[in-house]
């Protein structure tokens, strides 16, 4: 059984120094695989996590108390989390900066700072923040699979917005992103090797298909609670999807707002071009060390053709067909 590593050359969020006894004990009993960035992945409740991330999951499960008015953004990694955070933040706060748009927080803050992750930020390192002082509705984000959500999320009336992306582009985006996070001395991950792992379900918060299906089913059973979105649909019909989102979140656009082009304004503010060209996103860093610019690469649908061979594409398509068979979900 591997012992958690303490390498200092890893980004902070992948270091193991702050693990609790509970987490260390748990890790010794969990299935393990080679990680894409850190040395190991551990499988907890059916999904793969790095150890520090797992600590965040446990602390969040133990301490997060959802409120009925909360909105939780849930994504599979690399499916447009940064974009969704920006859009939902802009939607909720659209009245505050209408008179002085230059003061909009999205112009000087990365979306990840404005809508924090539960397990990767608020509850990281076994921190237990006091979130009761935040004004409601509170906006949080997570990559947690449905099965691992804190019980209060399921038991309360809080709403979940789930965003995913076709598995080929998700995989390619993840490959690029994790290569940037790997310590220089480790080099780039072999594409063939990590594709094989992805197909076996061994990826950050994977299996990808189980993650998606968990929320797909929940959105079918509880459409008032879980909204299911795809990155491709957001790209294709941004105005339609953002209007749906505003309605789901309880802040629909008024006819006057529609006329005044408020939706267009939000989409422009949150577009790949606008956000990626802001100074904060070009030169800033997360407190855990990742550069904000790593979250803006190309932002295109179908980008996987630029990296995957026909054989790799076929393999991912076949697995996707097989896994989603009977679910009515298609990518
Ligand atoms: P995360 O899950 O680790 O937070 P996430 O934001 O989902 O990351 O992934 C970044 C992807 O969203 C990148 O995709 P790519 O690698 O295929 O290029 C990134 O380019 C894309 N992205 C970031 N911001 C936007 C945006 N404003 N509009 C559209 N796509 C975006």
Boltz pocket constraint, residues with backbone or C-beta under 6 A from the ligand:
constraints:
  - pocket:
      binder: B
      contacts: [[A, 75], [A, 76], [A, 77], [A, 78], [A, 79], [A, 80], [A, 81], [A, 82], [A, 83], [A, 169], [A, 172], [A, 173], [A, 174], [A, 176], [A, 270], [A, 271], [A, 272], [A, 273], [A, 275], [A, 294], [A, 295], [A, 296], [A, 297], [A, 298], [A, 299], [A, 300], [A, 303]]
      max_distance: 6.0
